[in-house]
Amino acid sequence: MTQNEIYGKKAHDLIPAGAHTYSRTDETFPGNAPRVIDHTKGVYAWDVDGNKFLDYGMACRSVTVGYGFERISDAAIAQIRNGNTATKASKVEVDAAETLVDLIPWIDMVKFAKNGSTVTTAATKLARAYTGRKYIARCLEHSFFSYDDWFIGDTVMNCGIPQEIRNLTIDFHYNDIESVKKMFEEHKGEIACLIMEPSESEEPENNFLQEVGKLCKENGTVYILDEMITGFRWDIQGACKYYGVEPDLVTYGKGMANGFSVTALGGKREIMDLGGLTPGKERVFLISTTHGAEMSGLGAFIETVKVYKELGVTDQIWKMGKKLCSGIAEIAKESGLSDYIYTTGAECSPNLVICGKDKKPSMEYRTVFLQELLNKGVLMPCIAIAYEHKDAEIDYTLDAVRSAAKVMTDALNGNVEDFITGNVIKPVFRKFN
Ligand SMILES: Cc1ncc(COP(=O)(O)O)c(C=O)c1O
């Protein structure tokens, strides 16, 4: 038995689903993916059998500079040596808050946490407290906001969540301003907040973000933009800066601290301060956690911001994203596969689409494509480019894409099942296992 098999089996025996994130479980990868990773460095991962992979998952997109980037790790270690935690607010806690408030013009106050779900849920709670309303409006095309009931209850995996709670989340469509207007008309004066990502696999069109902002203002609804993925990737000031939009509340996470566990809820003082201690005001139990201000993560965050400014991290991410996207498009064209292999969305965070014979996205063909990339040592559950993906890595990846395009041609001309050596990749959100 290989170490991958031994640890892979243990993982499933000991941890429900075998991992702590559904998108990191075996079923979302082809069968030849590493089962368990031993260590990571730069943009590479080594599995427990010592196999090396060029990584594009980058730990659920949370590592935007590179795994174990020394300056950032050293800053975290310095805070560990500084005690790592304290009985009262720590100096690094205040310094980190100042760093974020100075960096983002539309943030007056900030609360840090450890997970993205904590801060998006806190944003919805704050909005309900601020408006006294019950409905949460969320963008239907955006795949994930929180593991909490307000969001999961509105997906097909709503088992364990009472209908009463599910009824309180309503939906609109991205880039479809009419769907937003209709929702506001149907729930006049009842929508506490509207939440979406500034951009996911599609970029905003016809000033969608600004138009939604206007509708929120007119309807007294709190406008929340979730920059978990887009923050620290589109721009150091996030996609809000890139697209020129100012939300009432904003959430960050992945990328803030190069993979250290730091997330943030920030926004306008009059809303954020509801969680404060202003005398006479009704108390709102905002985020209050034992580990939310762990000094190591916050030290890493402050250093990450310095690294971004000094090294031009987001410029490099865009540059390499453009190179990868145009390389993939060229290979697809040369192979006559432009309708079957392409990328969508912003080039700093491309969405890879793999289609079947009917030219519609296909899990079977995606499996074939990613399986061949893995045969070449490229691990690409998604495309999360980091600063340390340099020309050499992109060139290597494009060679692997060339090879995967050849296998795709054969699969499109034949029977796709014959090309799948393990399981077919499955989506996280489905009703039954
Ligand atoms: C857009 C978005 N919001 C929120 C979250 C939740 O973050 P976390 O996994 O840290 O709870 C994610 C995680 O994938 C995300 O992609």
The ligand as a Gaussian input file, in Angstrom:
#p B3LYP/6-31G(d) Opt

LIG

0 1
 C      -16.790000      34.001000      -1.721000
 C      -16.609000      33.242000      -0.444000
 N      -17.176000      33.709000       0.684000
 C      -17.046000      33.063000       1.860000
 C      -16.324000      31.891000       1.945000
 C      -16.210000      31.190000       3.275000
 O      -14.902000      31.208000       3.724000
 P      -14.353000      30.121000       4.768000
 O      -14.145000      28.846000       4.009000
 O      -13.073000      30.712000       5.271000
 O      -15.377000      29.977000       5.857000
 C      -15.713000      31.364000       0.794000
 C      -14.953000      30.102000       0.864000
 O      -14.734000      29.409000      -0.095000
 C      -15.867000      32.055000      -0.430000
 O      -15.324000      31.601000      -1.562000

